[in-house]
Amino acid sequence: MQLLLMTHPKINARFIMNKYQTIINICAGSALAIMGWFARTLWDAVQELKQDLSKLWEELAKDYVPKDGGGLKSLSAGQWCDV
């Protein structure tokens, strides 16, 4: 059978094309796997940033907006005129 592969041009060409196709499939599969891993890593990072941002908004609301009634209403009453 190996002698037939080496001597017959059509069978030899198919065998070489199969080797190249296998190499192309392996390279394409590896590249897609790496791109998928990278996309998943980016997705996880974005989700983590969304959670961090929502926690930051909660902390800012607690720390910087007073709830004693002297917040934005008192600023709109004319305190900015002295600036």
BASE-184813 format. One record per residue (C-alpha): y, z, x; residue in one letter. Coordinates in Angstrom, 1 decimal, decimal comma. Each point is the difference from the previous one (the first is absolute). Example, Ala and Ser with C-alpha at 12.3 -4.5 7.8 and 13.67 -1.06 7.14 Angstrom:
((-4,5; 7,8; 12,3); A)
((3,4; -0,7; 1,4); S)
END
This chain:
((0,0; 0,0; 0,0); M)
((2,4; 0,8; 2,8); Q)
((-0,7; -3,3; 1,7); L)
((0,8; -1,7; -3,3); L)
((3,3; 1,9; -0,2); L)
((1,0; -1,1; 3,4); M)
((-0,9; -3,7; -0,4); T)
((1,0; -0,8; -3,5); H)
((3,8; -0,4; -0,2); P)
((0,4; 0,9; -3,7); K)
((-2,0; 3,2; 0,3); I)
((1,8; 0,9; 3,2); N)
((3,4; -0,5; -1,6); A)
((-1,0; 2,1; -3,0); R)
((-1,2; 2,8; 2,3); F)
((3,3; -0,1; 1,9); I)
((2,0; 0,0; -3,2); M)
((-2,0; 2,9; -1,3); N)
((0,8; 2,0; 3,2); K)
((3,7; -0,8; -0,3); Y)
((0,0; 0,8; -3,8); Q)
((-1,6; 3,4; 0,8); T)
((2,6; 0,7; 2,6); I)
((2,8; -1,0; -2,4); I)
((-1,5; 2,2; -2,7); N)
((-0,3; 3,0; 2,3); I)
((3,6; -0,4; 1,2); C)
((1,4; -0,5; -3,5); A)
((-2,0; 3,0; -1,3); G)
((1,3; 2,2; 2,8); S)
((3,6; -1,2; -0,5); A)
((-0,2; 0,7; -3,7); L)
((-1,6; 3,4; 0,6); A)
((2,9; 1,0; 2,4); I)
((2,6; -1,3; -2,5); M)
((-1,7; 2,0; -2,8); G)
((0,0; 3,2; 2,1); W)
((3,7; -0,6; 0,9); F)
((0,9; -0,6; -3,7); A)
((-1,8; 3,2; -1,0); R)
((1,7; 2,0; 2,7); T)
((3,4; -1,3; -1,2); L)
((-0,9; 0,8; -3,6); W)
((-1,0; 3,6; 0,8); D)
((3,2; 0,4; 2,0); A)
((2,2; -1,2; -2,9); V)
((-1,8; 2,3; -2,4); Q)
((0,6; 2,9; 2,3); E)
((3,6; -0,9; 0,4); L)
((0,4; -0,1; -3,8); K)
((-1,4; 3,5; -0,3); Q)
((2,3; 1,3; 2,8); D)
((3,0; -1,6; -1,7); L)
((-0,8; 1,6; -3,3); S)
((-0,3; 3,4; 1,7); K)
((3,3; -0,6; 1,7); L)
((1,7; -0,8; -3,3); W)
((-1,3; 3,2; -1,4); E)
((1,2; 2,0; 3,0); E)
((3,4; -1,6; -0,2); L)
((0,3; 0,7; -3,7); A)
((-0,8; 3,7; 0,7); K)
((2,3; 0,5; 3,0); D)
((3,1; -2,1; -0,6); Y)
((0,7; 0,0; -3,8); V)
((1,0; 3,4; -1,2); P)
((-1,2; 1,0; -3,5); K)
((2,8; 2,6; -0,6); D)
((2,2; -2,4; -1,9); G)
((2,4; -0,6; 2,9); G)
((-1,5; -3,3; 1,1); G)
((1,3; -3,4; -0,8); L)
((1,9; 1,0; -3,1); K)
((2,4; 2,1; 2,0); S)
((0,5; -2,8; 2,6); L)
((1,0; -2,4; -2,8); S)
((2,5; 2,4; -1,3); A)
((2,6; -0,9; 2,6); G)
((-1,1; 1,6; 3,2); Q)
((-0,1; -3,4; 1,8); W)
((3,7; -0,4; -0,5); C)
((0,8; 2,3; 2,9); D)
((-2,0; -2,0; 2,5); V)
END
